[in-house]
């Protein structure tokens, strides 16, 4: 359906009838099953350049087919390195034309968090499946709008929580479910690094910066995945040691969580302190992951001497292969949008608690 026909339909007032024959529905009815899904990366910053694009070369179910960038100077290098066709290169103005590109099946949104909702919704409206980096968005309302757009367009949505695809993380999640050491009593979870940059989107409020959405979700997920529960209360405090840099957003957050089972968690996250560990104390033992969120590997051990150390060549490759498999075989996503919004609901409560300096019930 071209633009002229679309205008005609709108003018004649038969848009409802036309919806039954929209390009997205027609395209889905005529799609040929592929051996590999074509992926388009939206945003060519560090994560796409250094991690996702190389990982796509290791995948069995995916291939890098397209890019979306607002930086024309990056295009020649990507074209040469990954043999990307001119017709599969887009900018933020003609992004929506991806709807007409049969070589692209999935749009992976790898932008600052403030842009996640807009581009996930626009991606869904093209009829393509959507993967979105974490944090899912900057508000629960935006997360819910993203989920709705994907449901309305009958496309799948996955959030880029690579760690939930990671076998070592899945191992401690299994311990929480099977309870060989009894119930969880106390969790200590920490995720942070020293960020020396002074003019990055992570330091800008209007771009979704701040440590809580970026590194804080690792600390939060550590507690949530260990218990398999959602917190019922939060008490939080934010701070900074570099106010000239972190004057719009927080540099460090400390937050305590309470879970329905009675388990408690003490969590820390920071752009000024290096932290990378998770300890879970059960009724009759303990489990420790260190490191528990690193790109280069995750491992741990348990009080009974069990070592958790499953080797993995690429976390991102496994994540994308499994998400592609869910699309190709119409299976539930391992980390759907509903999982992303659970974190943002707690993040909002953490900010509220810190602002009010009081306990917030969830």
Secondary structure, DSSP 8 states (H G I E B T S, - for coil): --HHHHHHHHHHT-HHHHHTT-HHHHHHHH----SSEEEEEE--SHIIIIIIHHHHTT-SSEEEEEEE-S-GGGHHHHHHHH---GGGEE-SSSGGGGGG-TT--EEEE-S-GGGHHHHHHHHHHTT-EEEE-SS--SSHHHHHHHHHHHHHTT--EEE--GGGG-HHHHHHHHHHHH-TT-SEEEEEEEEEEE---SSSGGG-GGGT-SHIIIIIHHHHHHHHHHHTS-EEEEEEEEE-S-TTTSSSS-SEEEEEEEETTS-EEEEEEESEEEEEEEEEEESS-EEEESSSS-TT---EEETTS-EE----S-HHHHHHHHHHHHHHTT---TTBHHHHHHHHHHHHHHHHHHHHTS-EE-
